Amino acid sequence: SSLKELRISVYWFIVMSSQRRKIMKIGILLTDHVMDKLRIKHGDMDDFYLYIFDQVDSSISLEIFDVVEGSYPKHIDDCQGYLITGSRLSVYDNVEWIKKLKRFVLELHQLKKPLVGVCFGHQLIAQVLGGEAKEAESGWTVGSQTYNFVKELPWLTKNISSVKLLHSHKDQVTQLPSNAELVASTEKVPIAMFCVEDHIFSHQGHPEFKPDYVRDVATIRREVLGEKIYVKAIDNLKKEIPDNEIVAKWWVNFFRSKTQ
C-alpha cells in the first residue's frame, strides 16, 4: 500500500513538473518565408523553428506571428519571450511592417521582455537601440562561421570557446548599441553575437537552418553571389557541421533563466 502511494506521488510529481515546464510560450516574430521553389523540399520558415525547438526542448510552446502581415500578440505578456527571425529584407528598408516591428522591439526592451534576435532580427535590435546595421564592406557571408567568445553569459554552456553557425547575409551589425556588450565574433563578422543586460540575446547566424537549405538558397543566388563566393560557400557547407542544437539550447536556457 505504501509502495503504491509512493508510486502515485512520483507519478503526480512528474506530471506536475512537466506541466510547469509547458507553461513557457515563446512568440516567433516571423519576418520572411522560404522561397516558393524551395518550400516543398524544405518547408517554411516557421517549420524550421518548430523543428529546432522540438529537438532541444519539446515542452516549449511556440506561437507564430507573421509580422509582415501585421500579426502580433493581443497583449505583450501573451508570451514569456520573443524571437525575431531572419529576412531577405534589410533593416534600413523603408517598409511599414519593419517600422512597426521596430516600435514593438523598443517596447519589449523597455519592459525588459526576453528577446532573441537572429540575422535580420539581430541587426534590427542593434539599430533600434542606437547601433548600426548596413551592407558589409566584406560583401556576402555564406556558409559556416566560427564564433569565438569574448564574454561569458549564464545561459551559455561553460568551457566552450567556439561554436559554428550557418550564415547567409550581406548586411551585418557594424556598430553596437551603447548599452550592448559583445559576446562573440567571427572572422568575417566582428559583431556576431551580443547581449543587452540579461533580457536580449542576439546573433547573426542561423541555428534553425540546415546546410542543404543554405546550399539551395546559395545556388538560386549563384549569379548574385558571384562564382568565387558561391564555390567557396558550397565547399564550406560540405566540410563544416554547425552547432545548431547547442545554440538553440542556449535560447531555451536564456528564456528559462528569465521566466523561472
Secondary structure, DSSP 8 states (H G I E B T S, - for coil): -HHHHHHHHHHHHHHHHHHHHHT-EEEEEE-----HHHHHHH--HHHHHHHHHHHH-TT-EEEEEEGGGT---SSGGGSSEEEE---SS-TTS--HHHHHHHHHHHHHHHTT--EEEETHHHHHHHHHTT-EEEE-TT--EEEEEEEEESS--TTS-TT--EEEEEEEESEEEEE--TT-EEEEE-SS-SS-EEEETTTEEEESSBTT--HHHHHHHHHHTHHHH-HHHHHHHHHHHHH----HHHHHHHHHHHHHHHH-
